[in-house]
Amino acid sequence: MNIARFREPTFIGWGNYVKLFSDPYFIQVIKNTLVYVLGTVPISIILGFLFALLVNRKVRGIGFFRLAFFHPMVLPMVSAATIWLFLFTPDYGLFNTALRFLGYTGPENWTGNPNLALLSVIIVAIWKNSGYYMVFYLAGLQNLPEDVFEAAALDGANSWQTLWKITFPMLRRTTLFITIVAFIDSFRTVDHIFVLTSGGPSRASTVLLFDLWLERFEYQNIGSSAAITVIFVIVLLAFTVTNFITSERKEA
């Protein structure tokens, strides 16, 4: 009977980290992750805030628009990505059809073009998450004291001054919470990458968590996957702690 023999694990110190940061593919993954985070988090939060301002009105039928903005969040990410995969389809996809209608005949293969694949992933993430952040902002807006806005109106403040000087500062804690949630979500959400691009082409749309999955389950590289996990946790922890400290100092 042949008995399989397994080598004892060997401690190599910082070897896995040196290997990762010496790998040009991993450097590309880091760059992709930064672009993905910077492309999804600010835009999703801004859109969520604007949507909340639009639907924070006591008019007939406003519930329909609230549901319409929030509906993408109800869909599973895989389902949402499948819908967008049809929209990005070359030749007859909605995006390319609209571009041809406008007279533009540029790149058509959104998910297969190295220059457009990551942008396609970002667009889906923004569409999916903006309505979710809208709900938090809407709850914050509806809990703001009315007397503050009445006083501002009596003092002659216009809509822009009221928004910038009163509404937004009073929603600072809501914005802090949403920013942390959005930042973590941008690292955590990879379902649509599997459906849209599978990290390609040539790792053009591979982000950190997707690379972690590849290293652990596709390549069975436990050392590298463990190192990526540590990097992942450190980045999220550093961002969260920094945000809380900055917020507390501002309030002090």
N, C-alpha and C positions, 0 to 999 in steps of 0.2 A: 504494500500500500504506500503510495506516495503522499507524503505529508507536506503541504505547502509551508514554506518558511518565509516569514516576514522579517524584514530588517527592523532593528530597533530605531526609533526616531532619533535623529542627531540634531543637537542644538547648533544652529549656525549664526546666532546673534542677529545682526542687522542684514544678513545676506539676502533675505527675501526682498527687503526694501531697496537695497542697492540694485538688485536684479530688476525690480520693477521700474525704478527711475532711470535705469540705463537702457530700458527698452523703448525705442521710438514709438512703438504701437501704444504703449501705456501713456506716454506723453501726449499722443493724439487723443486718447480717451479722456485725459484730464482736460485738454483744451475743449473737447466736445462737451464735457460736463459743464464747464464754465459758461460756454456759449448757451447751452440749454437752460441753465439756471438764470442767467442774465436776460435771456430771451423770453422766459415764461413767467418768472416771479413778478417783476415790476409791471409788465403789461397786464397780467391777470388781475393784479391788485387794483390797478388804475381802472380797468374795465369794470371790475366788481363794484368799485366805488361809484362810477358813473351810472351803472345800471341801478344801483340802490337809490341814487338821487332821482332817476327817472321814474321809478316805481313807487317812490315814497310820496304818493299823492292820493288824496281822497276823491277819486273820480270813478265813474261807473266803468266796470270792466277791467279795472287795473289788476285784478287777480289773475286774469288770463295772461297778461304780460309778465307778471311775476313767475307764473308757472312756465311760460315759454323760455325765460332766461335761465330758470333753474333746471329745466328738464334734462339738458345734457348731463348733469351730475347724476341723475337717476340711472342713466344707462350704464351698464358695465363697460369698463374701458375697452375690453376686447370687441364688444358690439359697436362702440363708438368708432374704434379704429377700422372696423370692417366697413362701416358706412363711408368713412373718409377715404378708404382704399378705393372705393368705387368712384368717389369724386376726383381722386388723383389719377385715375386710370388714363393712360394715353389714348389719343384719338377721340373717344367719346365721353371722357370724364367732364364733369361740370366745370372744373377750373379751366381746362384747355378749351372747352367750348366757349366759355365766357371770354377768354383771351382772344380767340379767333374772331369772335363777334366784335371785339374792340379793335381788330386789325393787327393784333400782335401774334407773331408766329415763332415765338422763342422756344426754349426747351420744354418738351412735353412730358417726359418721363420724370415726374416729381420724385418718386421714391427710388428710382433707379439711377438718378443723377447724383454723383458725389457732392455737387455744389448745392443741391436742393433737398437731399434726403433729410438732413438734420432740421432744415426749415420746415419740412412737412411734419415732422414729429412735434416741433414747437407749436405749429398752428393747431394741431389736434389737442395738445395739452392746454393751450389757452382757451379754446372753445369749450373744453370739458370743465375747466376749473373756475372760470370767471363767474358763472352763476352761483357756484358754491360760496365764493367769497362775498358775493352780493348779499346773501342771506345774513351774514354776520354784520355787514355794514348797515343793512336795513334794520336789523334789530337795534343796533346802536343809535341810528337816527331816530327811531321811534321812541327811544328812552331819553332823548335830550330834553331838558326843561324848556318849555315854550316861552316862559317869561323872559329868558335871555334874548331870544329872537325878537320878541315884542319891544324890548328896551332898545335893541339895536336899530329896529325900524323907526322908533321914535327919535333916535339920534341921527337919523338920515343915512344910515349905512345902506349901500346898494347890495345887490345879490352877490357880486364877486367878493366884496369886503366881508359880508356875512359868512360866506363859504370859507374864505381863506383865514379870517381872523377869529371866527367863532366855531363853526361846524367842524372843520378839520382838526384844530387843536383839541377840541373836546372828545374827538374820536381817537386820540393818540393811543390809548390802551387797546382799543379794538384793532387799530392798525398794527400795533406790536404783535398781538396775538395772531392776526391773519398773516403777517410777514413770516412768523415762525412756522406756522402751518404750511404756508406756500413753499417755503424753503425746504422743509422736510419732505413735502410731497414731490418736489422737483427731483430729489434724490431717490425717492422711494418708487415712483411710478415708472414702470418699464413695460407694462403689458402691451401698450400700443406699438412699442418698438418691435416686439416679436411679430406682430401682425403686419405692420407697414413695411419694415425694412430688414428685420432680423439683424440689425446692427450694421448693415452694409449700406452701400457698396464699399468694400475695402475699409471697413470700420469707420466710415464717414459719419455714422449716426450711433456709434457705440458709446454709451455713457458708463459711469462708474459701476452702478448696480448691475447693469447688463454684463459688463466685463467680469464682475464678481461671479455671476451665474455661469458664464462661459468657463472661467478658470476652475470652478469647483465641480460642476456637473458635466461639462463637455470634455475638458482636458484633464480632469481629475488631479489638478495641481493644488493640493491642500495647502502647501506653504504659501504660495502666492495669494490664494483666496483668503487665507487668514490675515495676511498683511493688508490686503485691500479692505477687509472688514474693519481692521483697526483704524486705518486711514479714514474710512467712512464714518466711524463713530466719533473720532476726534474732530473732524470737520463740523459735524452736526452739533456736537457738544460746545465747541468753541463759538459757533455762530449764536446758539441759543443763550449761552451765558453772557456773551458780549452784548446782545440785544437787551437783556434784562438789566445789566449793569448800566448801560447807556440810558435806558429809560428811567431808572431810579435816580440817576444823577440829574437828569433834566427836571424831574419833579422836585428834587431837593433844592 
